[in-house]
Amino acid sequence: MKVTLVTDQNYLPALMKLLSKAEKRIEILSYSFAIGSAKGKLTESSAPYLIAMKLIEIKKEKGRKIRIRLFTEGLRETNLRNRVTAQELEAAGVEVVYGSTHAKGFCIDGEYLLFGSTNLTNQSIRKNREANLLIEDKVVSKEFLRYFQYLWKGGKHGGIKLKLPFLANGDFKDALIEAVNNAKKTVEFSIYFFNHSEIEAAIIEAHKRGVKVRGFIHQHGSFALSYIRANRATVKRMRAAGLENLYLSKLSVFFHSKYLVVDRKEILLGTGNWLEEDVLIHPQLYLQLSNTRLAKALIKHLDDQIENDRSKL
């Protein structure tokens, strides 16, 4: 398996290059795919618009030789903008199904997979700090497609078990806690929303037995403020338990990545926040890998966040 870390603003060029490889099929999972406003006003300069136009171009060029399918969120607040995008794609022959998902990823020809935290919004692609994996492997892609097909056919949260390295829906929680419980030297992470008592307790216990813990937790000041208050409360509790190397982000930068690295080798990276609802309700995907090279790259990403973008408070 060939795997490469794709972070931040490297996502768009990596995706466009990947789409150019497509010959027979493209499967897309998206929580938010916004080429314009909920009222239908398109933003032609946006990154999602460029992606949508690339998909339309591919479909027009290859016609029936290629099948392009999009499964996208159709229930939560992002669904209105998703439907605007989907209407444009459907007019060009892209197949669309709406459902419930927080997972996101592109699978090309059953062989290439781009998967991680990036939503298909201009904010996420051009401004956020994100973490994704570009994987070249037919076996891994096959398991992603099995999950895609499950949702495509109407599958719901909790109704499928995937083979490793994938973890479906809330299965990431137990895997994450087990990885922390098995940590010998280090536990390091970056997370968007963190308010989960079991995960918090596992990390505190790791600290108590001598494991070095570092964490970067997002905060902002514009929306979803109940989650931000919960993030701050989590950090406050964990600092009170003796974990000194926990950092909240600056208010001015969006940190949307979701990953854990244990002993600089074991990795969990995915789409689920460390929240009860992301474990119990919203469909998610995580990848669990043992890869020292990838772990090193993620630690570098974490180092950069802590060095340059942590809050001084």
C-alpha positions as CSV (number, residue, x, y, z in Angstrom):
1,M,0.0,0.0,0.0
2,K,1.3,3.4,-1.0
3,V,0.1,6.2,1.3
4,T,0.9,9.9,1.3
5,L,-0.2,12.6,3.7
6,V,-2.1,15.5,2.1
7,T,-2.6,18.5,4.3
8,D,-4.2,21.9,4.2
9,Q,-4.1,23.6,0.8
10,N,-2.3,20.7,-0.9
11,Y,-5.7,19.0,-1.1
12,L,-7.1,20.7,-4.2
13,P,-4.1,20.0,-6.5
14,A,-3.9,16.5,-5.2
15,L,-7.6,15.9,-6.0
16,M,-7.5,17.5,-9.4
17,K,-4.5,15.4,-10.4
18,L,-6.3,12.3,-9.1
19,L,-9.5,13.0,-11.0
20,S,-7.4,13.3,-14.2
21,K,-6.5,9.6,-13.8
22,A,-10.1,8.5,-13.9
23,E,-11.1,6.1,-16.7
24,K,-14.0,4.0,-15.5
25,R,-15.5,5.2,-12.2
26,I,-15.5,7.8,-9.6
27,E,-17.2,7.4,-6.2
28,I,-17.6,10.4,-3.9
29,L,-18.7,10.6,-0.3
30,S,-19.3,14.2,0.9
31,Y,-20.8,15.9,3.9
32,S,-20.7,19.3,2.4
33,F,-20.2,20.0,-1.4
34,A,-20.9,23.7,-1.9
35,I,-20.5,25.4,-5.3
36,G,-22.7,28.2,-4.3
37,S,-25.3,29.5,-1.8
38,A,-28.4,27.6,-0.6
39,K,-30.5,29.8,-2.9
40,G,-28.6,28.7,-5.9
41,K,-26.2,31.6,-6.6
42,L,-23.0,29.9,-7.9
43,T,-19.5,31.0,-6.8
44,E,-17.5,30.3,-9.9
45,S,-14.2,31.3,-8.4
46,S,-14.5,28.8,-5.5
47,A,-12.6,25.5,-5.2
48,P,-15.7,23.3,-5.0
49,Y,-17.0,24.9,-8.3
50,L,-13.7,24.0,-9.9
51,I,-14.0,20.4,-8.7
52,A,-17.6,20.2,-9.9
53,M,-16.6,21.5,-13.3
54,K,-13.8,18.9,-13.5
55,L,-16.3,16.2,-12.8
56,I,-18.7,17.5,-15.5
57,E,-15.8,17.8,-17.9
58,I,-14.8,14.2,-17.3
59,K,-18.4,12.9,-17.7
60,K,-18.8,14.9,-21.0
61,E,-15.5,13.7,-22.4
62,K,-16.0,10.0,-21.5
63,G,-19.7,9.6,-21.5
64,R,-20.9,6.1,-20.8
65,K,-17.4,4.9,-20.4
66,I,-17.3,6.3,-17.0
67,R,-19.7,6.2,-14.0
68,I,-19.6,9.0,-11.5
69,R,-21.6,8.7,-8.3
70,L,-22.0,11.1,-5.4
71,F,-23.5,10.2,-2.0
72,T,-24.0,13.4,-0.1
73,E,-25.6,14.6,3.1
74,G,-29.2,15.3,2.6
75,L,-30.5,15.8,6.1
76,R,-28.4,18.2,8.1
77,E,-27.9,21.9,7.7
78,T,-25.5,21.6,4.8
79,N,-28.0,19.8,2.6
80,L,-29.4,22.8,0.8
81,R,-26.1,23.8,-0.7
82,N,-25.4,20.2,-1.5
83,R,-28.6,20.0,-3.5
84,V,-27.5,23.1,-5.6
85,T,-24.3,21.3,-6.4
86,A,-26.0,18.0,-7.1
87,Q,-28.4,19.5,-9.5
88,E,-25.5,20.8,-11.6
89,L,-23.8,17.5,-11.5
90,E,-27.0,15.5,-12.3
91,A,-27.6,17.6,-15.4
92,A,-24.3,16.3,-16.7
93,G,-25.0,12.7,-16.0
94,V,-23.6,12.3,-12.5
95,E,-25.7,9.9,-10.3
96,V,-26.6,11.3,-6.9
97,V,-28.1,9.8,-3.7
98,Y,-28.9,11.8,-0.6
99,G,-28.6,10.4,2.9
100,S,-26.8,10.8,6.2
101,T,-23.0,10.9,6.3
102,H,-20.1,12.8,7.8
103,A,-17.6,10.7,5.9
104,K,-15.8,12.2,2.9
105,G,-13.6,10.8,0.2
106,F,-12.9,10.2,-3.5
107,C,-12.3,6.8,-4.9
108,I,-10.9,6.6,-8.5
109,D,-11.2,3.4,-10.6
110,G,-11.3,1.3,-7.5
111,E,-7.6,1.9,-7.0
112,Y,-6.9,5.4,-5.7
113,L,-8.4,6.9,-2.6
114,L,-8.3,10.4,-1.2
115,F,-9.8,10.4,2.3
116,G,-9.8,12.5,5.4
117,S,-11.2,15.6,7.1
118,T,-11.5,18.1,4.1
119,N,-15.1,19.1,3.2
120,L,-15.8,20.3,-0.3
121,T,-16.3,23.9,0.7
122,N,-14.1,26.9,-0.2
123,Q,-13.3,27.5,3.5
124,S,-12.2,23.9,4.0
125,I,-10.1,23.6,0.9
126,R,-8.5,27.0,0.7
127,K,-8.2,28.1,4.3
128,N,-8.5,25.3,6.9
129,R,-5.8,23.1,8.4
130,E,-6.8,19.6,7.4
131,A,-5.4,16.1,7.3
132,N,-6.1,13.6,4.5
133,L,-4.5,10.4,3.1
134,L,-3.9,9.7,-0.5
135,I,-3.8,5.9,-0.9
136,E,-3.0,3.7,-3.9
137,D,-4.2,0.3,-3.0
138,K,-7.0,-1.8,-4.6
139,V,-7.8,-3.7,-1.3
140,V,-8.2,-0.6,0.7
141,S,-10.2,1.1,-2.0
142,K,-12.5,-2.0,-2.2
143,E,-13.4,-1.6,1.5
144,F,-14.1,2.1,1.0
145,L,-16.4,1.2,-1.9
146,R,-18.1,-1.5,0.2
147,Y,-19.0,1.3,2.7
148,F,-20.0,3.6,-0.1
149,Q,-22.3,1.0,-1.6
150,Y,-23.8,0.3,1.8
151,L,-24.8,4.0,2.2
152,W,-25.9,4.1,-1.5
153,K,-28.4,1.3,-0.9
154,G,-29.8,3.0,2.1
155,G,-27.6,1.7,4.9
156,K,-27.7,3.5,8.3
157,H,-25.2,4.2,11.1
158,G,-24.0,1.1,12.9
159,G,-25.1,-1.5,10.4
160,I,-21.8,-2.4,8.8
161,K,-18.4,-3.6,10.0
162,L,-15.4,-2.9,7.8
163,K,-12.1,-4.8,7.5
164,L,-9.0,-3.0,8.8
165,P,-7.6,-0.5,8.1
166,F,-11.1,1.0,7.9
167,L,-13.3,1.6,10.9
168,A,-16.9,2.4,10.2
169,N,-19.1,4.8,12.1
170,G,-18.5,4.7,15.9
171,D,-16.0,1.9,15.8
172,F,-13.2,4.4,15.8
173,K,-13.9,5.2,19.5
174,D,-13.0,1.8,20.9
175,A,-10.0,1.5,18.5
176,L,-8.8,5.0,19.6
177,I,-9.1,4.2,23.3
178,E,-7.4,0.8,22.8
179,A,-4.5,2.5,21.0
180,V,-4.1,5.1,23.9
181,N,-4.3,2.3,26.5
182,N,-1.5,0.5,24.7
183,A,0.7,3.5,24.4
184,K,4.2,3.1,25.8
185,K,5.9,6.5,25.2
186,T,3.8,9.1,23.4
187,V,0.2,10.1,22.6
188,E,-0.1,13.0,20.2
189,F,-3.3,14.4,18.5
190,S,-5.1,17.1,16.6
191,I,-8.9,17.3,16.9
192,Y,-11.6,19.8,15.9
193,F,-14.2,19.0,18.6
194,F,-13.3,17.1,21.8
195,N,-16.0,16.4,24.4
196,H,-16.0,12.6,25.0
197,S,-15.5,11.4,28.6
198,E,-14.1,7.9,27.8
199,I,-11.5,9.2,25.3
200,E,-10.6,12.0,27.8
201,A,-10.2,9.5,30.6
202,A,-8.0,7.2,28.6
203,I,-5.6,10.0,27.7
204,I,-5.5,11.1,31.3
205,E,-4.7,7.6,32.4
206,A,-1.9,7.3,29.8
207,H,-0.4,10.5,31.2
208,K,-0.6,9.1,34.8
209,R,1.4,6.0,33.8
210,G,4.2,8.2,32.3
211,V,3.2,8.5,28.6
212,K,4.0,11.9,27.2
213,V,0.9,13.6,25.8
214,R,0.6,16.5,23.4
215,G,-2.7,17.7,21.9
216,F,-4.0,20.5,19.7
217,I,-7.6,21.4,20.0
218,H,-9.6,23.8,17.8
219,Q,-11.4,27.0,18.9
220,H,-13.1,29.8,17.1
221,G,-15.5,32.6,17.9
222,S,-18.1,32.7,15.2
223,F,-20.5,29.7,15.3
224,A,-21.1,26.3,17.1
225,L,-20.0,28.1,20.2
226,S,-21.4,25.4,22.5
227,Y,-18.8,23.0,21.0
228,I,-16.0,25.5,21.5
229,R,-17.0,26.0,25.1
230,A,-16.9,22.2,25.5
231,N,-13.5,22.1,23.9
232,R,-12.2,24.7,26.4
233,A,-13.8,22.8,29.3
234,T,-12.1,19.5,28.1
235,V,-8.7,21.3,28.0
236,K,-9.3,22.8,31.4
237,R,-10.1,19.5,33.0
238,M,-7.1,17.7,31.4
239,R,-4.7,20.5,32.4
240,A,-6.0,20.2,35.9
241,A,-5.1,16.5,35.7
242,G,-1.5,17.4,35.0
243,L,-1.4,17.4,31.2
244,E,0.6,20.6,30.4
245,N,1.1,20.1,26.7
246,L,-2.4,20.8,25.5
247,Y,-3.0,23.7,23.2
248,L,-6.0,25.6,21.9
249,S,-5.8,27.2,18.5
250,K,-5.9,30.9,17.6
251,L,-9.4,32.1,17.0
252,S,-8.4,33.4,13.5
253,V,-7.4,30.0,11.9
254,F,-9.6,26.9,11.4
255,F,-8.2,23.6,12.5
256,H,-10.4,20.8,11.2
257,S,-8.0,17.8,11.2
258,K,-8.8,14.7,13.3
259,Y,-5.9,12.3,14.0
260,L,-4.1,10.5,16.8
261,V,-0.5,9.2,16.7
262,V,0.7,6.7,19.3
263,D,4.3,6.0,19.9
264,R,5.1,7.8,16.7
265,K,4.0,4.8,14.7
266,E,0.3,3.9,15.3
267,I,-2.2,6.2,13.5
268,L,-5.9,6.8,13.6
269,L,-7.1,9.4,11.1
270,G,-10.6,10.1,9.9
271,T,-13.8,12.2,9.8
272,G,-15.3,11.8,13.3
273,N,-14.9,14.4,16.0
274,W,-14.4,13.1,19.5
275,L,-18.1,13.7,20.4
276,E,-20.8,11.3,21.6
277,E,-23.0,12.2,18.6
278,D,-20.1,11.5,16.1
279,V,-19.7,8.1,17.7
280,L,-23.4,7.2,18.1
281,I,-25.3,9.0,15.4
282,H,-23.4,10.5,12.4
283,P,-21.9,8.0,9.9
284,Q,-18.1,8.3,10.0
285,L,-14.9,6.7,8.6
286,Y,-11.5,6.3,10.2
287,L,-8.3,4.6,9.0
288,Q,-6.1,2.8,11.5
289,L,-2.5,2.2,10.3
290,S,0.9,1.4,11.6
291,N,3.4,3.5,9.5
292,T,6.4,5.3,11.0
293,R,6.9,7.4,7.9
294,L,3.3,8.6,7.9
295,A,3.4,9.2,11.7
296,K,6.5,11.4,11.2
297,A,4.7,13.5,8.7
298,L,1.7,13.9,11.0
299,I,3.9,14.9,13.9
300,K,5.5,17.5,11.7
301,H,2.0,18.8,10.9
302,L,1.2,18.9,14.6
303,D,4.5,20.6,15.5
304,D,3.7,23.3,12.9
305,Q,0.3,23.9,14.4
306,I,1.6,24.2,18.0
307,E,4.6,26.4,17.0
308,N,2.7,28.8,14.8
309,D,-1.0,28.7,15.6
310,R,-1.6,28.1,19.2
311,S,-3.5,30.5,21.4
312,K,-1.4,32.4,23.9
313,L,-4.1,32.0,26.6
